[in-house]
Amino acid sequence: MTGNGKYLSYLAVGIAALGIVLVLWLQIFHRSAAENGGEGGPGSPPVSAGEVASPFTLRDLNGNTVSLKEMRGKVVFLNVWATWCGPCREEMPSIESLYNDFKQYPNFVILAVSQDTGDPQDVASYIAQNGYHFDVLLDPTNTVGDSYNVGGVPETFIIDPNGRIVAHHMGAFNWSRADFRAALKELIEGRTES
């Protein structure tokens, strides 16, 4: 097989694998929406496949600047939340579990964007008290919420290494589920092999 033929073969396999991942996520989120009273159902599609993720630059809890543009080449788990949000608090332990299980992948990052408008120290205290270790960004002016058209918190977007949204979930979710983990791992490892 020639170099171009081999490349096209790998590309076709990669596209097919990504399609399988997207279908799996669609099934997972549709089933989850049905279990949670219909959030994310008809009228609010759970997958925004192909849309370019809006760029943003925010500060983390240590005052460091974090830019989505700097994450190009990585799979980004972008979660929009707030400390006052019950469903957000409900799903946070599973996000921490996801962080612990996937932190060995250098091409994967969790960005939890807080929409709290009060004292940033309240967010830092909440994170510390609960022993969370994933990256938390402060967005008191709702920059991310506005640019991503967030209708309520929590809301999560999975962004591929090319900066495109490949999955979108509204409402709390158990990120410890084996089917989601398998799909995420396939996306991460599929990108590292190409």
BELJO-V290575 format. One record per pair of residues at least 12 apart in sequence whose C-alpha atoms are under 10 Angstrom apart, sorted by sequence separation. I is the first residue (numbers start at 1). GAP is how many residues later the second one is. If there is no record, write none. Layout:
BEGIN
I GAP
I GAP
END
This chain:
BEGIN
29 12
30 12
55 12
56 12
57 12
98 12
124 12
156 12
157 12
33 13
55 13
56 13
57 13
79 13
123 13
155 13
156 13
157 13
54 14
55 14
96 14
123 14
124 14
155 14
156 14
30 15
53 15
54 15
55 15
95 15
123 15
154 15
155 15
156 15
29 16
30 16
53 16
79 16
154 16
155 16
156 16
29 17
30 17
95 17
120 17
153 17
154 17
155 17
156 17
28 18
29 18
77 18
120 18
152 18
153 18
154 18
155 18
26 19
27 19
120 19
151 19
152 19
153 19
154 19
26 20
92 20
120 20
150 20
151 20
25 21
26 21
77 21
117 21
119 21
166 21
25 22
77 22
112 22
113 22
114 22
115 22
116 22
117 22
118 22
110 23
111 23
112 23
113 23
114 23
115 23
116 23
117 23
23 24
110 24
111 24
112 24
113 24
114 24
115 24
116 24
117 24
22 25
109 25
110 25
111 25
112 25
113 25
114 25
115 25
116 25
117 25
22 26
109 26
110 26
111 26
112 26
113 26
114 26
115 26
116 26
158 26
161 26
22 27
113 27
115 27
160 27
161 27
114 28
115 28
160 28
113 29
115 29
162 29
19 30
75 30
82 30
113 30
114 30
115 30
161 30
74 31
75 31
76 31
77 31
78 31
79 31
80 31
81 31
82 31
83 31
84 31
85 31
103 31
113 31
114 31
160 31
161 31
74 32
75 32
76 32
77 32
78 32
79 32
80 32
81 32
82 32
83 32
84 32
100 32
113 32
73 33
74 33
75 33
76 33
77 33
78 33
79 33
80 33
81 33
82 33
83 33
99 33
100 33
73 34
74 34
75 34
76 34
77 34
78 34
79 34
80 34
81 34
82 34
96 34
99 34
100 34
72 35
73 35
74 35
75 35
76 35
77 35
78 35
79 35
80 35
81 35
82 35
92 35
96 35
97 35
99 35
71 36
96 36
97 36
98 36
99 36
71 37
89 37
93 37
95 37
96 37
97 37
71 38
92 38
93 38
95 38
96 38
115 38
83 39
84 39
93 39
95 39
114 39
83 40
92 40
114 40
82 41
89 41
113 41
112 42
113 42
68 43
83 43
113 43
83 44
112 44
66 45
111 45
110 48
60 51
108 51
60 52
108 52
60 53
108 53
59 54
60 54
107 54
58 55
81 55
80 56
82 56
79 57
80 57
82 57
79 58
81 58
82 58
61 59
80 59
60 60
61 60
61 62
62 62
80 62
92 62
61 63
91 63
60 64
80 64
81 64
90 64
80 65
88 65
89 65
61 66
78 66
87 66
88 66
85 67
86 67
87 67
88 67
80 68
85 68
86 68
66 69
84 69
85 69
66 70
80 70
66 71
81 71
82 71
65 72
80 72
81 72
82 72
64 73
80 73
81 73
61 74
62 74
63 74
79 74
80 74
81 74
60 75
61 75
62 75
63 75
79 75
80 75
81 75
101 75
60 76
61 76
79 76
80 76
98 76
99 76
108 76
59 77
60 77
61 77
78 77
79 77
80 77
98 77
108 77
58 78
59 78
60 78
78 78
79 78
95 78
97 78
98 78
58 79
59 79
60 79
77 79
78 79
79 79
94 79
95 79
96 79
97 79
98 79
102 79
108 79
57 80
58 80
59 80
77 80
78 80
91 80
92 80
94 80
95 80
96 80
101 80
105 80
108 80
57 81
58 81
76 81
77 81
78 81
91 81
92 81
93 81
94 81
95 81
107 81
57 82
58 82
76 82
77 82
90 82
91 82
92 82
93 82
94 82
102 82
106 82
107 82
75 83
76 83
77 83
88 83
89 83
90 83
91 83
92 83
93 83
94 83
98 83
102 83
105 83
75 84
76 84
87 84
88 84
90 84
91 84
105 84
107 84
58 85
74 85
75 85
76 85
87 85
88 85
91 85
107 85
57 86
58 86
74 86
75 86
86 86
87 86
102 86
106 86
56 87
57 87
72 87
73 87
74 87
75 87
76 87
78 87
105 87
56 88
71 88
72 88
73 88
74 88
75 88
76 88
77 88
55 89
71 89
72 89
73 89
74 89
75 89
76 89
79 89
54 90
71 90
72 90
73 90
75 90
77 90
78 90
79 90
80 90
81 90
56 91
68 91
71 91
72 91
75 91
77 91
79 91
81 91
55 92
71 92
72 92
54 93
55 93
53 94
54 94
69 94
53 95
68 95
53 104
53 105
53 106
44 107
52 107
53 107
77 107
51 108
52 108
55 108
48 109
49 109
50 109
53 109
54 109
75 109
46 110
47 110
48 110
49 110
50 110
52 110
53 110
54 110
46 111
47 111
52 111
53 111
54 111
50 112
51 112
52 112
53 112
75 112
76 112
50 113
51 113
52 113
53 113
75 113
50 114
51 114
52 114
74 114
49 115
50 115
51 115
48 116
49 116
50 116
51 116
75 116
48 117
49 117
50 117
74 117
47 118
48 118
49 118
73 118
74 118
47 119
48 119
49 119
73 119
46 120
47 120
48 120
46 121
47 121
48 121
45 122
46 122
47 122
45 123
46 123
44 124
45 124
46 124
44 125
45 125
44 126
40 128
40 129
41 129
39 130
40 130
39 131
40 131
39 132
39 133
36 135
33 136
36 136
32 137
33 137
36 137
29 138
32 138
33 138
29 139
30 139
32 139
33 139
26 140
29 140
32 140
33 140
25 141
26 141
28 141
29 141
32 141
25 142
26 142
32 142
25 143
26 143
22 144
23 144
25 144
29 144
21 145
22 145
21 146
19 147
18 148
28 149
28 151
29 151
27 152
28 152
25 154
24 155
25 155
28 155
24 156
24 158
25 158
21 159
24 159
25 159
23 160
21 161
22 161
21 162
22 162
20 163
21 163
21 164
18 165
21 165
22 165
17 166
20 166
21 166
20 167
18 168
17 169
18 169
17 170
18 172
14 173
17 173
18 173
15 175
14 176
13 177
14 177
14 179
14 180
10 183
11 183
10 184
7 187
END
